[in-house]
Amino acid sequence: APRPVATGQTEIARDLDRVRAATAPYQDIAAAQAAGYPTATPPCLSSAVGGMGHHYVNRAHVDDKLELERPEILLYAPNGAGKPKLVAVEYIIPFRILPRDAEAPRIFGQALRQSDELRLWYLHVWAWEENKAGLFADWNPAVKCP
């Protein structure tokens, strides 16, 4: 018998397929850089519970809209062989565009979280690297920074 699908899971799976299709070319970081993501390597972020990797922000995508196929940030992690591996995307809207006290914007059926430190709304989607902590978790135990 087919496994019952929790409400929202089908939409999430469909959105994930769209994100993967749109970002597949960016598995080659040079293609991402040609599309407007930075050429300079940002710092690799990690914590006691896992890593996020390097956040490449495409400033042209930072506006008041959240678009599945146009993530504001691509996250790359070291793959062990010294090459960056695309692991996740992140959607952001800065507080200067959508104030902190506004209703949370949504994508993937999820309300974006707030970072007071970075002054923005955000949501990670681990589209390319399985995350035991969850598809939308901040940190991924499988991601390590050198």
Backbone bond lengths (Angstrom), bond angles and torsions (degrees), N, CA, C in turn:
res aa  C-N    CA-C-N  psi(-1)  N-CA   C-N-CA  omega(-1)  CA-C   N-CA-C  phi
1 A - - - 1.474 - - 1.526 108.59 -
2 P 1.335 117.46 142.00 1.473 119.36 178.22 1.523 110.41 -64.24
3 R 1.306 114.52 144.68 1.462 120.76 179.10 1.517 109.43 -70.80
4 P 1.339 118.20 132.35 1.472 118.48 176.44 1.526 110.06 -63.50
5 V 1.294 116.17 140.50 1.461 121.37 -179.56 1.516 108.95 -103.25
6 A 1.315 115.73 127.00 1.468 120.07 179.48 1.527 109.23 -62.07
7 T 1.314 115.88 147.41 1.461 120.92 178.22 1.525 109.19 -54.30
8 G 1.316 116.14 131.36 1.455 119.91 178.55 1.521 112.57 94.54
9 Q 1.336 118.01 -23.96 1.463 120.41 -177.63 1.529 111.38 -64.76
10 T 1.328 117.29 -38.34 1.474 120.24 -179.96 1.519 110.19 -63.43
11 E 1.352 116.66 -44.23 1.459 120.92 179.61 1.527 110.13 -64.11
12 I 1.330 116.87 -40.70 1.464 120.39 179.47 1.527 109.66 -63.24
13 A 1.330 117.05 -44.23 1.470 120.81 179.49 1.530 110.37 -61.47
14 R 1.333 116.27 -40.83 1.466 120.87 -179.84 1.539 109.87 -66.55
15 D 1.334 117.25 -44.12 1.465 121.37 178.22 1.530 110.67 -62.32
16 L 1.329 116.22 -40.23 1.459 121.31 179.67 1.531 110.33 -62.69
17 D 1.319 116.56 -41.40 1.477 120.48 177.17 1.527 110.11 -60.12
18 R 1.331 116.21 -42.38 1.475 120.27 -179.96 1.524 111.17 -64.31
19 V 1.336 116.81 -43.27 1.463 120.91 179.66 1.521 110.30 -64.16
20 R 1.325 116.36 -43.77 1.478 119.52 -179.82 1.524 110.72 -63.80
21 A 1.323 116.57 -41.75 1.471 119.16 179.50 1.532 110.37 -62.68
22 A 1.333 116.60 -41.96 1.466 121.07 -177.62 1.524 112.36 -71.36
23 T 1.338 117.27 -32.18 1.463 119.60 -174.03 1.534 113.13 -103.37
24 A 1.326 117.89 -3.34 1.474 120.61 179.82 1.534 112.99 -51.48
25 P 1.362 118.59 -43.22 1.469 118.27 179.59 1.533 112.61 -60.45
26 Y 1.338 117.29 -24.57 1.460 121.57 -175.63 1.525 112.78 -80.53
27 Q 1.339 117.16 2.73 1.464 118.48 171.95 1.525 108.07 -61.83
28 D 1.324 115.38 -25.94 1.466 121.25 170.44 1.528 105.65 -92.73
29 I 1.328 115.93 111.61 1.472 119.80 -174.37 1.532 111.89 -60.39
30 A 1.330 117.34 -28.89 1.468 120.23 178.42 1.535 110.36 -62.57
31 A 1.318 117.63 -35.88 1.473 121.41 178.15 1.528 109.92 -67.31
32 A 1.329 116.94 -39.64 1.467 120.95 177.51 1.526 109.76 -63.87
33 Q 1.333 116.38 -42.35 1.460 120.43 -178.95 1.531 110.31 -66.55
34 A 1.322 116.89 -37.13 1.471 120.56 177.41 1.526 110.81 -66.17
35 A 1.344 116.64 -25.54 1.469 121.54 -179.38 1.526 112.43 -89.76
36 G 1.339 118.03 4.64 1.466 119.66 175.05 1.510 116.34 112.85
37 Y 1.328 117.94 -3.54 1.465 119.68 174.76 1.535 107.36 -79.44
38 P 1.331 118.89 151.51 1.466 120.77 -170.38 1.529 114.19 -63.64
39 T 1.322 114.56 153.80 1.460 120.50 176.40 1.530 110.52 -91.32
40 A 1.324 117.28 -24.26 1.470 120.24 176.93 1.531 108.76 -76.81
41 T 1.326 116.44 140.77 1.469 120.03 -179.09 1.525 110.51 -85.36
42 P 1.350 116.89 117.22 1.470 119.63 176.75 1.537 109.91 -72.53
43 P 1.338 117.47 165.82 1.465 119.16 179.89 1.536 111.68 -63.10
44 C 1.329 115.92 152.33 1.466 121.92 176.60 1.525 107.33 -87.19
45 L 1.329 117.29 123.00 1.468 121.26 -176.75 1.518 110.88 -97.01
46 S 1.341 115.57 129.34 1.454 119.32 175.30 1.517 109.79 -144.63
47 S 1.320 115.43 165.71 1.465 121.50 -179.00 1.525 107.30 -144.05
48 A 1.316 115.67 -176.68 1.462 120.65 179.00 1.536 111.38 -64.76
49 V 1.335 117.33 -26.12 1.475 120.04 -176.11 1.529 113.72 -97.04
50 G 1.330 117.26 -6.25 1.459 119.46 179.18 1.510 110.81 152.91
51 G 1.328 114.64 -171.92 1.451 119.72 -179.01 1.511 112.03 -118.48
52 M 1.338 115.08 168.00 1.464 122.49 171.14 1.525 108.84 -114.87
53 G 1.335 115.24 -34.58 1.450 120.03 -176.12 1.517 111.40 97.78
54 H 1.337 114.59 -160.27 1.464 122.54 -178.86 1.531 108.69 -91.85
55 H 1.343 116.73 128.39 1.469 122.42 179.83 1.522 110.36 -94.81
56 Y 1.322 117.53 111.23 1.467 121.81 176.37 1.527 107.54 -100.43
57 V 1.338 116.71 112.27 1.468 122.23 -175.77 1.526 110.02 -97.85
58 N 1.330 115.82 124.30 1.468 120.40 173.67 1.529 106.62 -91.97
59 R 1.333 116.45 101.62 1.479 121.65 -174.74 1.529 111.73 -59.06
60 A 1.339 117.94 -29.51 1.467 120.94 -179.56 1.532 111.41 -66.48
61 H 1.334 117.59 -20.11 1.467 121.15 179.62 1.523 112.98 -92.48
62 V 1.336 116.68 -8.01 1.468 119.95 -177.25 1.526 108.85 -84.17
63 D 1.345 114.10 103.62 1.469 120.57 -179.85 1.521 108.16 -152.40
64 D 1.334 116.82 -157.52 1.461 119.39 -176.77 1.524 112.25 -90.65
65 K 1.343 117.65 7.68 1.465 121.02 -177.51 1.526 110.84 -114.05
66 L 1.328 115.39 146.08 1.460 121.57 171.11 1.522 105.73 -110.85
67 E 1.326 116.71 119.92 1.457 121.48 -179.05 1.521 109.12 -124.78
68 L 1.331 116.06 123.93 1.461 120.97 -177.07 1.523 112.24 -49.10
69 E 1.333 116.54 -48.29 1.463 121.06 -173.67 1.527 113.93 -81.38
70 R 1.344 116.79 -2.33 1.467 119.57 -178.79 1.527 110.08 -130.17
71 P 1.337 117.27 67.09 1.474 118.43 178.91 1.531 110.53 -63.83
72 E 1.313 115.06 141.97 1.459 119.97 180.00 1.531 111.09 -68.28
73 I 1.334 115.56 -31.46 1.467 120.48 -175.37 1.524 110.90 -131.44
74 L 1.336 115.34 137.95 1.465 122.03 169.08 1.525 106.75 -108.27
75 L 1.317 117.17 135.47 1.462 121.69 178.08 1.522 109.94 -108.73
76 Y 1.329 114.42 126.95 1.466 121.73 178.15 1.519 108.64 -118.33
77 A 1.334 115.68 143.54 1.462 120.75 175.75 1.520 108.44 -123.54
78 P 1.331 116.59 152.83 1.462 119.13 176.45 1.534 108.77 -62.39
79 N 1.348 117.19 137.58 1.467 119.28 -176.94 1.520 113.26 -96.74
80 G 1.332 117.22 6.34 1.462 120.21 -179.94 1.518 111.34 95.89
81 A 1.328 117.30 -29.64 1.471 121.28 178.67 1.529 110.36 -99.36
82 G 1.338 115.66 13.88 1.454 120.18 177.88 1.510 114.99 82.78
83 K 1.352 116.53 2.41 1.465 119.35 178.74 1.513 109.52 -102.96
84 P 1.350 117.31 142.48 1.473 118.87 178.20 1.526 110.37 -72.88
85 K 1.345 115.11 137.68 1.465 121.36 179.29 1.530 107.67 -117.19
86 L 1.337 116.38 127.96 1.464 121.14 176.95 1.526 108.51 -66.78
87 V 1.331 117.21 122.49 1.464 120.53 -177.54 1.525 113.21 -118.12
88 A 1.331 117.30 -29.23 1.465 119.14 -174.13 1.521 110.54 -158.20
89 V 1.331 113.95 168.33 1.461 121.07 170.07 1.527 106.42 -122.96
90 E 1.323 115.00 159.62 1.460 119.27 176.71 1.517 108.21 -138.26
91 Y 1.333 113.66 137.92 1.466 120.87 177.54 1.515 107.31 -106.20
92 I 1.331 116.55 133.17 1.469 120.09 179.64 1.528 110.65 -137.56
93 I 1.332 114.94 152.32 1.467 123.17 166.46 1.531 106.03 -138.85
94 P 1.326 116.92 117.57 1.478 119.23 179.69 1.530 112.00 -64.77
95 F 1.332 115.41 149.53 1.468 120.90 176.84 1.525 111.84 -58.39
96 R 1.351 119.10 -28.47 1.465 120.85 -179.55 1.538 109.95 -65.47
97 I 1.353 116.98 -22.30 1.464 120.92 178.14 1.530 110.40 -96.13
98 L 1.330 116.84 -44.30 1.470 121.93 177.28 1.528 107.02 -127.13
99 P 1.336 117.02 106.87 1.466 120.41 -173.33 1.529 112.63 -56.76
100 R 1.320 113.68 154.12 1.454 122.47 -178.29 1.528 112.08 -57.14
101 D 1.328 117.33 -32.76 1.470 119.37 -176.96 1.534 112.68 -89.22
102 A 1.329 117.26 6.65 1.471 120.71 176.63 1.530 109.28 -75.90
103 E 1.323 116.17 168.65 1.458 119.82 174.35 1.529 108.13 -68.26
104 A 1.322 116.19 139.30 1.468 120.74 -176.78 1.528 110.85 -61.65
105 P 1.346 116.64 130.03 1.462 118.60 174.16 1.525 109.12 -68.81
106 R 1.342 116.93 158.60 1.459 120.78 -175.90 1.522 111.06 -129.86
107 I 1.328 114.55 144.78 1.463 122.09 170.98 1.526 105.61 -151.91
108 F 1.304 118.05 150.54 1.463 122.18 -176.61 1.524 111.00 59.33
109 G 1.346 117.00 23.26 1.459 119.79 -177.45 1.523 113.06 72.93
110 Q 1.338 116.84 8.00 1.468 122.01 -177.38 1.524 109.78 -110.11
111 A 1.339 115.89 143.78 1.469 120.23 171.10 1.519 107.29 -79.71
112 L 1.341 116.66 134.44 1.458 119.40 176.61 1.519 109.94 -65.50
113 R 1.331 115.44 150.65 1.464 122.30 177.55 1.522 108.18 -91.51
114 Q 1.333 114.54 165.56 1.462 119.56 179.45 1.518 110.78 -109.03
115 S 1.325 116.15 138.14 1.452 121.28 169.20 1.521 106.78 -117.15
116 D 1.328 115.46 107.56 1.469 119.28 177.64 1.521 109.56 -68.89
117 E 1.332 116.26 -34.10 1.463 121.48 -179.74 1.532 109.88 -61.48
118 L 1.333 116.71 -46.55 1.475 120.62 -178.50 1.532 112.82 -91.51
119 R 1.344 116.13 -6.72 1.459 122.02 179.15 1.530 111.83 58.54
120 L 1.354 114.76 51.71 1.462 118.61 178.85 1.524 111.99 -156.92
121 W 1.327 113.50 164.02 1.463 124.08 170.92 1.526 105.67 -91.45
122 Y 1.332 118.16 143.43 1.461 119.02 -178.87 1.526 112.24 -153.32
123 L 1.326 115.05 158.30 1.466 122.08 171.10 1.522 108.36 -152.75
124 H 1.340 115.67 123.63 1.469 121.23 173.37 1.525 108.70 -85.41
125 V 1.322 116.71 144.43 1.461 122.36 172.38 1.526 106.51 -132.01
126 W 1.321 116.25 112.20 1.474 121.77 -177.76 1.521 108.47 -81.22
127 A 1.331 115.01 72.63 1.466 122.16 -173.58 1.523 112.59 -74.56
128 W 1.332 116.90 -26.15 1.468 120.15 -172.01 1.514 114.15 -118.54
129 E 1.317 118.66 -4.17 1.472 121.64 -179.85 1.516 107.16 -139.56
130 E 1.321 116.43 122.03 1.456 119.05 179.42 1.521 109.27 -58.37
131 N 1.320 115.71 140.72 1.460 120.97 179.94 1.520 108.76 -127.67
132 K 1.332 115.63 110.87 1.468 120.14 -179.80 1.527 111.33 -62.08
133 A 1.337 116.76 -22.56 1.466 121.09 178.99 1.530 111.57 -78.13
134 G 1.345 117.22 -14.05 1.464 120.74 178.89 1.512 112.50 126.57
135 L 1.328 115.72 152.00 1.461 122.83 -177.38 1.529 112.14 -56.88
136 F 1.345 117.06 -34.45 1.469 121.16 -174.59 1.533 112.90 -109.56
137 A 1.328 117.60 13.28 1.476 121.14 -178.78 1.532 110.12 -66.83
138 D 1.323 116.28 154.13 1.467 120.21 177.55 1.525 110.91 -70.21
139 W 1.338 116.62 -46.99 1.463 122.21 -172.87 1.518 110.10 -109.65
140 N 1.338 116.50 147.94 1.458 121.85 178.22 1.530 108.56 -120.39
141 P 1.342 117.66 116.80 1.458 120.80 -178.94 1.532 113.10 -59.31
142 A 1.338 118.13 -22.42 1.477 121.80 -179.42 1.520 112.65 -80.60
143 V 1.357 117.35 -15.11 1.467 120.68 -177.07 1.520 110.09 -92.68
144 K 1.327 115.35 123.14 1.464 121.18 -179.90 1.521 110.00 -120.18
145 C 1.307 115.76 139.73 1.457 120.60 173.81 1.536 107.95 -99.34
146 P 1.333 117.17 145.33 1.467 118.74 -179.13 1.529 112.27 -63.50
